[in-house]
Amino acid sequence: RAGQMLGYMVQHFINEGTLDLWLKEVSELNDDAKCGAYRFASRELLGLSGRPNTAKSVKSNNSLEHPFFQNSIEEPDRNTKIAGDLAKKAVNISKKDFNEPRKYNEPLILTDNQVRDFRNEQMSWYLAILGISLLKQNKFNEAVDVLTDAVQKSKYKQSSLNQTYIEALVKAGQIDKALSEIEKIVSMGKS
């Protein structure tokens, strides 16, 4: 919970000009809690938190649901850049253990394939948040690269992530690829 609590408090630290203090607090956590802090903070800064009265997101069971392209694109603000930097930290920490044997906190009841699927799903969350940050910074080609990895890791199971990926392809001018990916996503029933 420490990572989650710090994640929700990040805006206060930024407003006070003490983001370095927040980063120091997070650095003292274990890697799992650090990833959580970075993820919650990134989502909070991008308005993807899903918490009442603070999120710009659509209510949904999908933790990545957001109306990014339904809103007007504004100039990227400082929070968007910070969110991207924090999401990148979460991705880097996750990559470190991604192919390692299961960790102490991964339930023994899960098969190795289930653990791998869970790790892929987790990584897709971090990549999706990073991709959304890049989109909000108008870095469309970089966003496409990150979101391509995210949809592949999630096996195209998250409809809002699929939508964001398609929108990124369109924004990057990759219309032919967007059309072929739309066909794939629709045929899978994940549009």
N, C-alpha and C positions, 0 to 999 in steps of 0.2 A: 504493500500500500504506500510505502514511502515514495516510490517512483511516481505513482499516480497522483499523490498529493502535491509533490513538487511540480509535476506537469501542469496541474491546474493553477498553480501559483505563479507560473512563469511571467505572465503579463504584469503582475505586481512588481516583480524584480526589474523588468524592463522599464516600467514607468518610473521606478525609483532610480534608474541608472545603475543598477547593481546586478546585471546579468552575470558578471564574473563571479559574484558570490553564489548565485544559483548554480552555475557550472561547477564550482568547487564542491557544493553540497552533493550534487549528482555524482561527481567523480569518486566520492567515498562509498557509493553503493556497489553491490555486486553487479556483474554484467547484465543479468536478467532485469534487475531493477533499473539499471541505467537505460536499457532499451525501452522499458516502460515509461520512464520519465521523459525520454526524448520523444517517444511516440505521442504521449498525452500532451506534451507541450506543443509539438508541431501541430497536432489537430486543433488545439485550443487557439493557436496563433492564426491558423487558416480558417477558423470558424467551422470546423468539422467535428466539434466536440459532442454534439448530440445531447447536450445538457439543456434543460429548459431555460429559455430566455437568453441564452448566451450563444447558441449555435445559429448559423445561417443555413444549417442543413435541413433537409427534408426528414421528417420522422420516418424511421424505417428500422427493421430488424438488422439491416445490413450496416455494419459499422462504418462503411466507407461511402454511404449514400450522400450525395451532395448535389446542389443545383449550380455547379460552377458555371456552366455555359448558359444557364438560364438568366444569369445576372450580367449586367454590363461589365465589360472588362475594364478595370480601373488600372491606374498606374500602380506598379508594384510598390508596396510600402516596406518599411524596414522589417516589420514582423514577418513578411513573406520570405525574405532572405534568411532571417534567423530560423524560421521554420524549416526551410530547406537544409540549412547547415545542421540542425538538430536531427532531422530525418536521415541525413547522410551518415551521421554518427551512429544511429541505430542500425542502419544497413551494414556499416563496417564492423560493428560488434557482432552482428548476427552472422556475417560471412565467416568470421573467425572460427566459429564452432559448427558451421553448417554441415560439414561432412564428417564430423567427429562422432565417436560412439555416443550412445544416449547418455544424458546427464542425470545427476541424482534426482532432479525434480521432474523428470519425464516418467510418467506412470509405467510401471513394469507390466501392467495389464495390456498395454498397447503393443502391437506387433512392430517390427522394425519398419514395415511399410507405412503404418499409421503414424509413427514418429516422423518419418520422412515427409509424409503429407502435411502433418502439423507444422513442421519447420518451413515447408514451402509456403503454406498459408500465412504464417507469421511474416516471412520475408516479403510476401506479396503486399501485406499491409504497409510495411515500411517503405517499400518501393512505390506503392501507390501514393502515399503521402508526399514522398520526394517528387514524384511526377507531377502532382497537383501544384506543388510549390513552384516547380519549373514552368508549368503552364502559366501560373499567375505572374511569373517574371517574364513572360513572353519569350521563353527559350524553348520554342516548339520542337525543334529537332532533338535536343537533349531530352525533353519530356517523352518523346516517342520512344527513344532508346530505353529509358527507364520503365515506361509503361508496358513496352513489349515484354520485357523481362517479368514484370508483375503479372500480366495476364497469363503468361506461360506457366509461371509458378503456381498460379491459382487454378490452372487448367480451364480458364474461361468460365469459372463457376459464379463469379460475382458480377451481376448485371450492371451495377453502377460503375464498376471498374471498367467493364467492357465499353460502356458508353463514353467514359472519359478517354479511353484509349482511342476510340473511333474519332472523337472530336479532336484529339491531339493530332491524329493522322491528317484530318481535314485541315486543321490550322497550319500544319507543316507543309501542306500542298501535296500530300501523298494520296491523291484521290483514288487511283487504281488499287492501291493496297487497302485503302479504307473500304472500298466496295467488296473486295475479296474477303476481307475480315468480317464485314457485315454478313455476308452470305454464310460464312462458317459459324458465326455466333448465332444467327437466326436458326440455322439447321440444328444447332445444339439446344435450342430452346432457352438461351441465356441472354436474350436481347432485352 
